[in-house]
């Protein structure tokens, strides 16, 4: 019986390259999942804040419609976590109608990072 030598060099090199590629993909997938989680938490907080503002506005509208409407227009501003809800009501035949219902976020410009190129 004749023994044929098995060459493990190319096979070991191929398995090493595959292992490095899989490890790199695993690290990238893990970091991407973490970034997605942070982004989804920020988004859920923003949506929660907007819903709370909507609740405040609806409560105000219900309160105003429960009393007899005067001849004047009524406006109210609600604030939560950097978001503002501006509500304007107009008097119409004994009750109030919504003329403006706007949610805005107070925007602040990001500060300049020292090590980034300014484009000059």
Secondary structure as GFF3:
##gff-version 3
##sequence-region A 1 120
A	DSSP	alpha_helix	9	66	.	.	.	ID=ss1
A	DSSP	beta_strand	74	80	.	.	.	ID=ss2
A	DSSP	beta_strand	83	92	.	.	.	ID=ss3
A	DSSP	beta_strand	95	105	.	.	.	ID=ss4
###
